[in-house]
Amino acid sequence: MFHTAGAEQATAVADTTVADLAHVLGEKAAGAIWLDELTQAMNLDAFVLFSSISATWGSGRQAGSAAANAFLDAVVDGRRGRGLAATSVAWGPWAGLGLANGDDGEQMRRRGLRLMDPDQGIRALGQALDNADTSVTVADVDWSRFAATFTLRRPSPLIAGLPEVSPPADAGSAAPVSVTALGRQLAGLPAPEQTRILLDLTRSRIATVLGHASIEDVQADWAFTDLGFDSLTAVELRDRLNAATGLRLPATLVFDHPTPMAVAEFLRSRLTGDAESAGRATAAVLRSAAPDEPIAIVGIGCRFPGGVETPEGLWELLAAGTDVIGEFPRDRGWNTEDLFDPDPDNEGTSHIRSGGFLRAAGEFDPGFFGISPREALTMDPQQRLLLETSWEALERACIDPSSLRGSRTGVFAGGTFSHYGAGGSEGTLDGGLVTGTATSVLSGRVSYTLGLEGPALTVDTACSSGLVALHLAAQALRSGECTLALAGSAYVVASPLMFTDFSRQLGLAPDGRCKAFSADADGMGVAEGAGMLVLERLSDACRNGRRVLALVVGSAVNQDGASNGLTAPNGPSQQRVIRDALASAGVSAADVDAVEAHGTGTPLGDPIEAQALLATYGQDRPEGRPLWLGSVKSNIGHAQQAAGTAGLIKMVLALRHGLLPRTLHAQERSPHVDWSAGDVRLLTEARPWSPGDRPRRAGVSAFGISGTNAHVILQEAPRAQRTPPRAQRTPPRRRTTPPLPVRAPPRTGPAAPSR
């Protein structure tokens, strides 16, 4: 009995539907089951199932076929266990009329799978039956070519022991520069001309491999994955470049150097002997700066409630004393009617229905960043916001983001898991949500998209995340780990969980507003936001002709330790972090004019923070120079992980505009604070803050619910660096596609496609 049915499939795993799988299983597996059952009592001499090499080592775009043929092998094992005749033959491609004809056969040949002569196949089948084999694989394989693609992404123990697969001892070594004709041709040419020649050579080979008519179809700065490369075409490009250059390049070339430009630069280093000089340049970058060198803020990008999309928009809001707290958004998929319940003890509901929400959190142009619409749908909106604000911050610093590709630019992002996409069942977003919602990818996405090769760290210390990210960025710049840094944070309420949980704890203000240090303080108001700052050593910023917005002259981070409860703030720890930051800046408390407080408006937290400020900044101040105290949370709410960044941007803008904005909802100071214990005054009205005979300075605080405290000392920019350079800046980006969800849509059911 022979079961020889075959079924075609040409879809990737992610695109394989239930119908595709049912078709392949019906052709292969169902028939095998029936034949097994119907022949059990026949005492057959041979029961042969024709399987496929897709079941032996897998095969691209044949996921269903691999599963179906592996099932055949299992049927054979089951029959042998019952003492019945059974043989499974996993065939490679046959020549002649069959499934391996046409383009499929050509694709297999390119992978190293030669089309087998039918006579060879028949002889092999006879041997398998004569030997009573249970399972056998029969294929005509060019192992040197097949192994190159099959093991490109990971080693394979299955074939590693074959002598034909073992690489020669000198595999991957470079041919001597002096003996390559192309190397001699490049000798003496300027480096830019060498790169141009090699880029054209690389793009022409890419066009040939991918079947493009012209090198104009090959973008020099696109990742090979985006150009359409797979393991096979990666090896083909390597082979063609080997032939063109005389080098012996590794099979992993396109993974080690992921764009055509990167490959061209790599070829130049190999052909001209510049590898050593490149190494020296890298080593030079790693030289550290003086530990007290100020860090310049040279660019800002932001999104905050009230429709704020630029620093100018935020300043207009602050200067006007605007309150932007509003109702729950209706674009999140929340059932806002059922979500609200005035009884805070009613589980699964919120006793408030207002907060500070971003007006366009779903607006994103994925094509601008080279991201597919499907991938964009899987991305946490916090990732989207950090991409946008990073790009805009760089543009505002008059830095072309594309010029940073391959540079030691670091990304330090504060953020947390937003519950985007959580709770859905299997569907079209599966797979992408792994990276789309991973907290670590908040920073990694920016680095990957812009091609930045400095440190990329995501920080989650709750409400202090943004300041901790800036603290780490400043340290990395001073140590030489990076030459430029993006530091900021983002927070988006993709799920109402924040409201339902804090309602149980009675931690939310009934009207959704933060009344910082006010007698009316009755809880925090939840808000959203995102901000990114471009940082550079002051000496580098001056040398590069940057406009300096403000300086980070000191910062510190510490922990509450064993305080009076995991989430309870600790006054002495706050005092210590303030004193550490002042020591880091080399200034006294009297040298600081204002503090942007954590100031959430809670009856417990605000008095503890105020007492810490009074004990530090409130002491030994010159007559007539109190410390002025405010909180941006009174305008926009508590933006959680993005709160510290919001405070930083506010104070940078205050330094630029010479004005300390007023803090809202605080006409009467909290009676739970002994305000007479020090010279600290609440900004119940806006106050001028003009430059004087000494540098103006401000402190910014953020304290995390986990106990991590951070404090930063800002200082006004040197006068010579305050004038903006004359440079064209790309206008702010606007979406060109329909809005994406802030809460991932349901992943099953008839509504999914329309969403």
Order of alpha helices (4+ residues) and beta strands (2+ residues): beta-alpha-alpha-beta-alpha-alpha-beta-alpha-beta-alpha-beta-beta-alpha-alpha-alpha-alpha-alpha-alpha-alpha-alpha-alpha-beta-alpha-beta-alpha-beta-alpha-alpha-beta-alpha-alpha-beta-alpha-beta-alpha-beta-alpha-beta-alpha-beta-alpha-beta-alpha-alpha-beta-beta-beta-beta-beta-alpha
